[in-house]
Amino acid sequence: MGLYLVEPIVAIYAFASFLVFPLVQQYVYRRLWEEITNTTYPVADQTSRCAANSSNHSSYHEEVQKAASLFSLYSELFSMIPSLIVTLMLVAYSDHRGRKITIILPLVGALIYTASFLAISFFELNLYLLIVSNFVSSLFGGVGTLLGGCFSYIADLCEDGKSRTLRMAGIDMVIGLLSGVASLSTGYFLRAAGFNWPFLTSALFQCANLLYAIFVLEETVMPPDPQPDQENSQSRWPMLKLVYGVYQLFATGGQRKNTLLVLLLLTFATYCFANMGGLSMVTLYELNEPLCWSEILIGYGSALSTVVFLTSFVGVTLLSRCLPNAAIVLIGLLSVMSGLVMAVFAKTTLMMFLVRIPMLLAIMPAPVLRSMLSKVVLKSEQGALFACVAFLESLSSNVAFAVFSSLYAATVAWFPGFCFLLAAGLCLIPMALLGAVGFVGSDKSEEAEAILSAEETYPQDDDPCI
């Protein structure tokens, strides 16, 4: 008997991914350091590598920082377009052929990427093969595809708006908790066993996750039996059917519904762009002077950052009882902005740790906006909706990573914190769009009221969402 639980999949995926994710930039950084300087990477027992660096080593930091940020840029550019296309196609397709395909294929891609990383590290292959493996894995979709499928899966199960919001927030919390545990152990794992063992451990977890998704997880959307006269047309025009599903989101609604849908999608996309753009440069910033963090401190910092997912879930749970959805999103945006501004002036280890405090509610906008969006469309359109959401999230995150990697490479010599300041300023855009959402819904119609308010109804005992 199968289970209707996607949380274990998200949990294992988060743990396996964040067991490797903090190591990717560190591995690339070390390999580039050795290639550029023709010296071994300076590793010491001190909490900061700056104390162990000579003046000659210090002069190499700027050049290695630029090379590492540009490497990240190339990697993202080669994987972005195929991942976006696959995300849009698969999640929209899940409305007709089931949600599991949007979950299984990204897990296959993650396994391919982790196994490739292990091979490159173990055999010391050319570093730029990482870009090739990233491209190949993106052909199976990415984290946006996986989360789009999981959120559509939850929308299928949860009829009640409040339970849907809380369970979507729970997905973000699970990501935070498990990624925090993985990030905390990564530094010690790396120091004790090197890069190979963390990569192998991650690959084993990804393999177990794939088996759970294939053999244990139940399907929520059963594909209809094709009629004999429809089989040929469906096989000949699959793309047309996918595009038609996305088109129906806007074609079947009135002007007010479409306006709310577009404004909410833009709010979500600009939030992801500002948030991911600023956070994507944190590891390089911590490796740079004057912080020069070791792998242990980077692990502590990554683990502390993931506490944000837990506190944001608690924030959504408590604030949804007394505040409307728009107010919760605004508080989350202010949290992002304040943390990024503080990061600009973080020049000591203590200050860099304290940056995480004002960002404790920074993840709240994501689940609340997803829930608001899911209330706009019909149940049969949830897959198409979350295809658009996942597409925009992946597009915003990848473009933000590429843009901020280029900016960091250009500004690291004279103002390393410029990326954080720019990201904080960009938070004003989703705030303005959120105000427009409130204006559109100011007539207090039943539809707008349901979207903007935090619903106070609770699921019944037989609700599979529980």
Backbone torsions as a table, in degrees:
resi	resn	phi	psi	omega
1	MET	NA	129.5	-177.1
2	GLY	-83.2	176.7	-178.9
3	LEU	-122.1	150.3	175.4
4	TYR	-101.8	52.6	-176.9
5	LEU	-127.8	113.7	174.3
6	VAL	-94.4	-11.0	-178.9
7	GLU	-58.4	-42.2	176.9
8	PRO	-60.0	-35.6	178.8
9	ILE	-65.0	-47.0	179.6
10	VAL	-63.9	-39.2	-178.5
11	ALA	-63.7	-49.4	-178.9
12	ILE	-66.4	-39.5	178.6
13	TYR	-62.5	-43.5	179.7
14	ALA	-63.4	-44.5	-179.3
15	PHE	-63.3	-47.9	-177.9
16	ALA	-65.6	-38.5	-178.5
17	SER	-70.4	-44.6	-177.4
18	PHE	-79.9	-9.6	168.8
19	LEU	-70.4	-26.7	-178.5
20	VAL	-103.2	-37.5	-171.3
21	PHE	-54.1	-48.0	178.1
22	PRO	-64.3	-20.9	-178.7
23	LEU	-83.1	-21.9	-175.2
24	VAL	-61.4	-55.1	-179.6
25	GLN	-64.5	-35.3	178.7
26	GLN	-67.8	-41.5	179.3
27	TYR	-64.3	-47.1	178.2
28	VAL	-61.3	-41.5	-179.3
29	TYR	-61.3	-43.4	-178.7
30	ARG	-68.9	-42.9	179.6
31	ARG	-63.7	-42.6	178.4
32	LEU	-66.9	-35.9	177.0
33	TRP	-60.0	-45.6	-178.2
34	GLU	-67.3	-37.4	-179.6
35	GLU	-71.3	-39.6	-175.1
36	ILE	-79.2	-41.1	-173.8
37	THR	-95.5	-15.7	-174.5
38	ASN	57.2	31.3	176.5
39	THR	-132.4	161.5	176.3
40	THR	-72.6	151.0	-179.7
41	TYR	-67.8	131.9	-177.6
42	PRO	-72.7	111.4	177.3
43	VAL	-118.1	127.5	-179.3
44	ALA	-138.2	167.7	-179.8
45	ASP	-81.1	-11.2	179.7
46	GLN	-67.7	155.5	178.7
47	THR	-69.2	-23.5	177.9
48	SER	-122.5	133.3	179.3
49	ARG	-75.3	-14.6	-178.5
50	CYS	-62.3	-34.4	-178.3
51	ALA	-66.3	-25.7	-177.4
52	ALA	-95.6	-7.8	-175.1
53	ASN	-85.3	139.4	172.4
54	SER	-82.5	172.7	179.7
55	SER	-65.5	-31.6	177.5
56	ASN	-66.8	-42.0	177.0
57	HIS	-63.1	-38.7	-177.9
58	SER	-62.4	-33.7	-178.6
59	SER	-70.7	-17.1	-179.8
60	TYR	-83.3	-16.9	-171.9
61	HIS	-56.6	-46.0	-175.4
62	GLU	-62.7	-43.2	-178.8
63	GLU	-66.0	-41.3	179.8
64	VAL	-68.8	-38.5	177.9
65	GLN	-59.7	-45.2	179.2
66	LYS	-63.2	-44.9	-179.0
67	ALA	-63.7	-39.8	-179.3
68	ALA	-67.7	-40.5	-179.9
69	SER	-68.3	-37.1	177.9
70	LEU	-70.3	-35.2	175.2
71	PHE	-60.8	-43.7	177.3
72	SER	-62.0	-38.2	178.7
73	LEU	-62.0	-47.8	-179.7
74	TYR	-62.7	-40.7	-179.5
75	SER	-61.7	-42.8	-179.4
76	GLU	-69.5	-39.8	-178.1
77	LEU	-63.7	-39.7	-178.5
78	PHE	-72.1	-23.6	-178.0
79	SER	-101.0	-14.6	-170.1
80	MET	-67.6	-52.8	-172.8
81	ILE	-64.2	-50.4	178.5
82	PRO	-61.9	-36.3	179.1
83	SER	-64.5	-40.9	179.9
84	LEU	-64.9	-44.5	-178.9
85	ILE	-63.7	-45.6	-179.2
86	VAL	-64.3	-39.5	179.0
87	THR	-60.2	-49.2	-178.4
88	LEU	-62.8	-41.3	-177.5
89	MET	-69.8	-49.5	-173.0
90	LEU	-67.7	-46.5	-175.4
91	VAL	-68.3	-37.3	174.7
92	ALA	-67.1	-38.4	179.2
93	TYR	-63.9	-26.6	-177.0
94	SER	-66.4	-19.5	175.8
95	ASP	-62.2	-26.6	-175.3
96	HIS	-110.0	-30.2	-172.3
97	ARG	-120.4	10.1	174.4
98	GLY	104.7	153.2	-175.7
99	ARG	-82.8	-24.3	-170.2
100	LYS	-63.7	-28.4	-179.8
101	ILE	-64.4	-32.5	178.4
102	THR	-74.5	-13.7	179.3
103	ILE	-98.9	-40.5	-174.3
104	ILE	-71.6	-47.3	-175.5
105	LEU	-62.2	-43.7	175.8
106	PRO	-61.5	-31.3	176.7
107	LEU	-68.1	-36.1	174.3
108	VAL	-62.5	-44.3	178.2
109	GLY	-62.4	-40.9	178.6
110	ALA	-63.7	-38.6	178.0
111	LEU	-65.3	-41.3	178.2
112	ILE	-62.1	-45.2	-178.3
113	TYR	-63.9	-45.7	-178.8
114	THR	-65.3	-42.4	178.5
115	ALA	-64.2	-37.3	177.5
116	SER	-65.8	-41.2	178.4
117	PHE	-61.8	-41.1	178.0
118	LEU	-61.9	-43.9	-179.5
119	ALA	-64.9	-42.5	-179.3
120	ILE	-64.8	-39.8	179.6
121	SER	-71.6	-44.6	-174.6
122	PHE	-67.4	-43.6	-177.4
123	PHE	-95.6	1.6	179.9
124	GLU	53.7	50.4	179.9
125	LEU	-76.9	175.2	-180.0
126	ASN	-56.8	132.9	-175.2
127	LEU	-61.8	-31.7	-175.8
128	TYR	-75.5	-5.1	170.2
129	LEU	-66.5	-20.0	174.9
130	LEU	-61.3	-36.3	178.6
131	ILE	-66.9	-39.3	178.2
132	VAL	-64.1	-45.5	-179.9
133	SER	-65.7	-34.6	177.2
134	ASN	-65.0	-39.0	178.1
135	PHE	-65.8	-45.4	-178.5
136	VAL	-63.1	-44.4	-179.7
137	SER	-65.3	-30.6	179.8
138	SER	-68.5	-20.1	177.6
139	LEU	-67.8	-15.9	176.6
140	PHE	-98.4	7.4	-174.0
141	GLY	91.9	178.3	-178.9
142	GLY	-138.2	-157.3	-179.1
143	VAL	-63.3	-31.5	177.2
144	GLY	-64.0	-39.7	176.8
145	THR	-64.1	-45.8	-179.7
146	LEU	-61.1	-48.6	-178.3
147	LEU	-69.4	-36.1	175.8
148	GLY	-59.9	-43.2	176.7
149	GLY	-65.7	-40.7	-179.6
150	CYS	-66.7	-41.7	179.7
151	PHE	-69.3	-35.7	174.2
152	SER	-65.4	-38.8	177.8
153	TYR	-60.0	-45.0	179.0
154	ILE	-66.2	-40.9	178.6
155	ALA	-61.9	-31.4	175.8
156	ASP	-65.7	-36.3	-174.8
157	LEU	-85.1	-34.5	-170.5
158	CYS	-100.1	109.0	176.4
159	GLU	-79.4	-33.5	-174.7
160	ASP	-81.5	136.6	-176.3
161	GLY	-65.7	-41.9	-177.6
162	LYS	-68.8	-44.2	179.1
163	SER	-64.0	-34.1	177.6
164	ARG	-65.4	-44.8	178.8
165	THR	-60.7	-45.7	-177.3
166	LEU	-67.7	-37.6	-179.8
167	ARG	-72.6	-34.1	174.1
168	MET	-66.8	-39.3	174.5
169	ALA	-64.8	-33.7	177.2
170	GLY	-63.2	-34.8	176.5
171	ILE	-61.5	-45.4	177.9
172	ASP	-62.9	-37.7	179.1
173	MET	-65.5	-42.5	178.6
174	VAL	-60.8	-41.7	176.7
175	ILE	-58.3	-45.4	-178.1
176	GLY	-65.0	-46.0	-176.6
177	LEU	-64.3	-49.4	-176.7
178	LEU	-71.6	-37.4	176.6
179	SER	-67.7	-31.4	176.4
180	GLY	-65.5	-44.2	176.9
181	VAL	-61.2	-43.5	179.9
182	ALA	-65.2	-44.5	-178.7
183	SER	-64.6	-36.9	-179.3
184	LEU	-65.9	-35.7	-177.8
185	SER	-86.1	-15.1	-174.0
186	THR	-62.3	-45.4	-178.1
187	GLY	-60.2	-46.1	178.7
188	TYR	-67.2	-39.4	178.6
189	PHE	-59.9	-44.7	-179.1
190	LEU	-64.8	-44.6	-178.1
191	ARG	-67.5	-34.5	-175.8
192	ALA	-83.7	-35.0	-170.7
193	ALA	-128.9	-0.8	-178.0
194	GLY	80.8	-168.0	-176.0
195	PHE	-80.2	-29.5	-169.6
196	ASN	-65.9	-44.2	-176.5
197	TRP	-65.9	-41.7	174.1
198	PRO	-59.9	-38.8	178.8
199	PHE	-65.5	-41.1	178.7
200	LEU	-65.5	-43.9	178.8
201	THR	-60.6	-43.0	178.7
202	SER	-62.2	-42.2	180.0
203	ALA	-62.6	-39.3	178.8
204	LEU	-65.4	-40.7	177.5
205	PHE	-65.5	-40.3	178.6
206	GLN	-63.8	-37.0	178.6
207	CYS	-66.0	-44.4	177.7
208	ALA	-63.0	-38.4	179.1
209	ASN	-63.5	-41.2	179.2
210	LEU	-63.1	-40.6	178.7
211	LEU	-64.3	-39.6	177.3
212	TYR	-62.8	-45.2	-178.2
213	ALA	-64.3	-35.4	-177.2
214	ILE	-77.4	-45.3	-167.5
215	PHE	-105.3	-17.7	-174.2
216	VAL	-111.2	-43.5	-175.7
217	LEU	-66.6	131.9	177.4
218	GLU	-84.0	154.6	177.2
219	GLU	-89.2	142.1	178.1
220	THR	-101.6	-20.5	179.6
221	VAL	-119.7	110.7	179.8
222	MET	-88.9	124.1	-179.7
223	PRO	-65.3	137.5	179.3
224	PRO	-70.4	152.6	176.0
225	ASP	-70.3	120.6	-178.0
226	PRO	-69.3	139.7	175.1
227	GLN	-75.5	149.6	-177.7
228	PRO	-55.1	-37.1	-177.5
229	ASP	-82.1	-6.5	-179.4
230	GLN	-100.8	-15.5	-174.2
231	GLU	-61.0	-44.8	-178.2
232	ASN	-65.9	-42.1	-178.7
233	SER	-67.0	-36.8	179.8
234	GLN	-69.8	-36.1	-179.7
235	SER	-74.3	-27.6	-177.9
236	ARG	-85.0	-27.1	-174.6
237	TRP	-126.5	50.8	179.6
238	PRO	-67.2	-38.1	-179.4
239	MET	-65.3	-37.4	179.9
240	LEU	-61.9	-38.4	179.7
241	LYS	-67.6	-37.5	178.9
242	LEU	-66.7	-46.4	179.2
243	VAL	-63.8	-36.3	-180.0
244	TYR	-63.7	-36.7	179.1
245	GLY	-63.2	-41.7	177.4
246	VAL	-69.4	-39.0	178.6
247	TYR	-60.9	-37.3	-178.1
248	GLN	-63.7	-25.3	178.3
249	LEU	-56.2	-38.7	-175.7
250	PHE	-100.7	-25.3	-175.9
251	ALA	-74.1	-29.9	-174.9
252	THR	-89.6	-6.7	-176.7
253	GLY	-105.7	165.2	176.6
254	GLY	-82.2	-178.4	-176.5
255	GLN	-64.6	-41.0	-178.5
256	ARG	-66.3	-41.7	178.9
257	LYS	-63.5	-45.5	179.8
258	ASN	-63.8	-38.9	178.5
259	THR	-63.4	-45.1	177.2
260	LEU	-61.4	-41.8	-178.3
261	LEU	-63.4	-45.9	-179.4
262	VAL	-65.7	-43.4	-179.5
263	LEU	-63.7	-41.7	179.3
264	LEU	-67.5	-39.4	177.4
265	LEU	-64.3	-41.2	178.1
266	LEU	-67.1	-38.1	177.1
267	THR	-61.5	-44.9	179.7
268	PHE	-63.7	-44.4	-177.3
269	ALA	-65.3	-44.1	-179.2
270	THR	-70.1	-32.9	173.8
271	TYR	-62.5	-47.2	179.8
272	CYS	-62.0	-39.9	-179.3
273	PHE	-62.9	-48.6	-178.3
274	ALA	-67.9	-44.7	-176.7
275	ASN	-67.1	-50.8	-178.2
276	MET	-69.6	-35.1	179.1
277	GLY	-61.5	-44.0	179.1
278	GLY	-69.8	-44.5	-175.1
279	LEU	-72.9	-23.5	-175.5
280	SER	-66.6	-20.8	-177.8
281	MET	-99.4	5.2	-174.8
282	VAL	-63.3	-45.9	-177.1
283	THR	-62.8	-45.0	177.3
284	LEU	-63.2	-38.0	178.5
285	TYR	-63.3	-38.7	-179.8
286	GLU	-73.9	-28.7	176.4
287	LEU	-74.9	-22.3	-175.9
288	ASN	-82.0	163.6	172.1
289	GLU	-69.2	147.6	6.4
290	PRO	-90.1	1.0	-176.4
291	LEU	-76.3	-55.0	179.1
292	CYS	50.7	52.1	-175.8
293	TRP	-67.4	147.2	172.5
294	SER	-82.8	174.9	179.2
295	GLU	-64.9	-27.4	178.5
296	ILE	-68.2	-47.2	-179.8
297	LEU	-66.6	-37.4	176.9
298	ILE	-62.0	-40.2	176.1
299	GLY	-62.4	-43.4	177.0
300	TYR	-61.8	-44.0	-179.0
301	GLY	-64.3	-42.1	178.5
302	SER	-65.0	-41.1	179.1
303	ALA	-64.9	-41.1	179.4
304	LEU	-66.7	-34.3	178.6
305	SER	-65.4	-33.2	-178.1
306	THR	-75.3	-12.5	173.2
307	VAL	-61.7	-24.3	178.3
308	VAL	-55.6	-35.2	-179.4
309	PHE	-65.4	-40.2	179.0
310	LEU	-68.6	-46.7	-179.1
311	THR	-67.1	-32.4	177.3
312	SER	-68.5	-37.7	176.6
313	PHE	-64.0	-44.0	176.9
314	VAL	-62.1	-40.5	179.0
315	GLY	-62.0	-44.2	178.0
316	VAL	-63.3	-43.0	-178.7
317	THR	-60.4	-44.6	-176.5
318	LEU	-79.8	-46.0	-174.6
319	LEU	-70.8	-26.9	179.7
320	SER	-66.6	-14.8	179.0
321	ARG	-80.9	-18.4	-174.4
322	CYS	-134.6	-9.2	-177.4
323	LEU	-125.9	150.1	174.6
324	PRO	-70.8	162.4	-177.5
325	ASN	-58.2	-41.3	-178.0
326	ALA	-61.4	-38.2	178.9
327	ALA	-66.5	-37.7	178.3
328	ILE	-64.6	-42.3	177.9
329	VAL	-62.6	-41.7	-179.6
330	LEU	-63.0	-42.4	178.3
331	ILE	-61.5	-41.5	178.1
332	GLY	-63.2	-40.3	178.2
333	LEU	-65.0	-39.8	176.4
334	LEU	-64.0	-34.9	177.6
335	SER	-64.6	-44.2	177.4
336	VAL	-60.5	-47.6	-176.4
337	MET	-62.1	-45.9	-177.6
338	SER	-64.8	-39.0	178.9
339	GLY	-66.4	-41.5	-179.9
340	LEU	-66.8	-39.0	177.3
341	VAL	-63.4	-40.1	179.2
342	MET	-65.7	-34.4	-179.6
343	ALA	-64.6	-28.4	179.6
344	VAL	-58.6	-35.6	-174.7
345	PHE	-102.7	11.6	-179.0
346	ALA	-83.4	105.0	-179.0
347	LYS	-116.0	-2.1	178.4
348	THR	-125.9	163.5	-179.6
349	THR	-61.6	-42.7	-179.9
350	LEU	-61.8	-44.9	-179.7
351	MET	-64.3	-37.0	-179.5
352	MET	-68.2	-34.3	174.5
353	PHE	-69.1	-38.7	-178.2
354	LEU	-69.3	-18.1	177.5
355	VAL	-57.9	-30.8	-177.0
356	ARG	-68.8	-21.6	-175.2
357	ILE	-66.4	-52.9	178.9
358	PRO	-65.9	-12.7	-178.9
359	MET	-96.5	17.2	-175.3
360	LEU	-64.1	-21.9	-179.3
361	LEU	-112.3	20.8	-170.7
362	ALA	-71.9	-19.1	-177.0
363	ILE	-92.0	-9.7	-176.7
364	MET	-54.9	-39.5	-177.4
365	PRO	-59.7	-32.9	-173.5
366	ALA	-63.1	-57.4	-178.4
367	PRO	-67.5	-33.3	-179.0
368	VAL	-68.2	-42.9	178.4
369	LEU	-66.0	-37.5	176.8
370	ARG	-62.8	-43.2	179.2
371	SER	-65.0	-41.2	177.5
372	MET	-60.5	-41.7	179.3
373	LEU	-65.7	-40.3	-177.1
374	SER	-66.3	-21.6	178.2
375	LYS	-78.8	-15.2	-176.2
376	VAL	-79.0	-30.9	-171.6
377	VAL	-112.0	169.3	179.2
378	LEU	-75.4	163.3	179.9
379	LYS	-62.5	-35.5	-179.8
380	SER	-72.7	-7.3	-179.2
381	GLU	-108.9	7.3	-176.0
382	GLN	-62.9	-40.1	179.5
383	GLY	-62.9	-44.6	178.6
384	ALA	-63.7	-39.4	178.6
385	LEU	-62.3	-52.0	-176.3
386	PHE	-72.9	-16.8	168.5
387	ALA	-65.4	-44.4	177.0
388	CYS	-64.5	-42.8	-179.6
389	VAL	-63.0	-47.6	179.9
390	ALA	-64.6	-38.4	177.7
391	PHE	-61.3	-48.2	-179.4
392	LEU	-66.6	-37.4	179.2
393	GLU	-65.4	-45.4	178.4
394	SER	-65.2	-43.8	179.6
395	LEU	-61.5	-48.4	-178.7
396	SER	-62.7	-43.5	-178.0
397	SER	-66.8	-44.4	-178.4
398	ASN	-68.8	-43.1	177.7
399	VAL	-64.8	-40.2	178.1
400	ALA	-61.3	-42.9	179.8
401	PHE	-62.7	-43.5	180.0
402	ALA	-65.9	-45.4	-178.3
403	VAL	-65.1	-46.9	-176.2
404	PHE	-74.0	-27.0	173.4
405	SER	-64.8	-43.3	177.7
406	SER	-64.3	-43.9	179.6
407	LEU	-63.9	-39.7	-179.6
408	TYR	-65.8	-41.4	177.4
409	ALA	-62.1	-33.6	-178.0
410	ALA	-81.6	-25.4	-173.0
411	THR	-113.2	-3.9	-174.8
412	VAL	-62.2	-29.0	-177.0
413	ALA	-71.5	-34.4	-174.4
414	TRP	-115.4	-20.5	179.5
415	PHE	-159.2	82.1	-177.3
416	PRO	-60.5	-26.3	-177.9
417	GLY	-86.7	6.8	-177.4
418	PHE	-60.9	-38.7	-178.6
419	CYS	-61.1	-39.7	179.4
420	PHE	-66.3	-40.6	179.9
421	LEU	-65.6	-41.6	178.7
422	LEU	-64.3	-43.6	-179.9
423	ALA	-62.5	-38.8	177.4
424	ALA	-63.1	-40.9	178.5
425	GLY	-66.4	-34.9	179.4
426	LEU	-67.5	-18.5	177.0
427	CYS	-63.8	-18.4	177.9
428	LEU	-66.6	-26.2	-178.4
429	ILE	-67.5	-51.4	176.4
430	PRO	-63.7	-28.6	175.5
431	MET	-63.5	-43.3	178.9
432	ALA	-66.1	-41.1	177.9
433	LEU	-65.1	-35.6	177.2
434	LEU	-64.7	-36.6	174.7
435	GLY	-63.8	-36.7	177.2
436	ALA	-66.9	-36.3	175.9
437	VAL	-61.6	-43.9	177.8
438	GLY	-63.1	-35.2	179.3
439	PHE	-68.6	-41.9	179.3
440	VAL	-63.1	-37.2	-179.4
441	GLY	-90.3	13.3	-175.3
442	SER	-73.6	-10.0	178.8
443	ASP	-78.8	-4.5	176.6
444	LYS	60.5	32.1	173.9
445	SER	-66.5	161.4	-177.3
446	GLU	-61.0	-39.3	-179.3
447	GLU	-66.6	-48.3	-179.2
448	ALA	-66.1	-37.8	179.7
449	GLU	-63.1	-40.4	-179.8
450	ALA	-66.0	-33.6	-178.3
451	ILE	-76.3	-43.7	-173.0
452	LEU	-82.0	-24.9	-175.8
453	SER	-91.0	160.0	172.3
454	ALA	-91.1	111.8	-173.6
455	GLU	-68.9	147.2	-176.0
456	GLU	-110.2	15.4	177.6
457	THR	-89.0	155.6	-175.4
458	TYR	-124.9	153.0	-176.9
459	PRO	-70.2	154.8	176.8
460	GLN	-78.7	168.4	-175.5
461	ASP	-63.8	-29.3	-177.3
462	ASP	-93.1	10.1	-179.2
463	ASP	-73.2	121.8	179.7
464	PRO	-67.0	-8.5	179.6
465	CYS	-71.9	-23.1	-176.8
466	ILE	-65.6	NA	NA
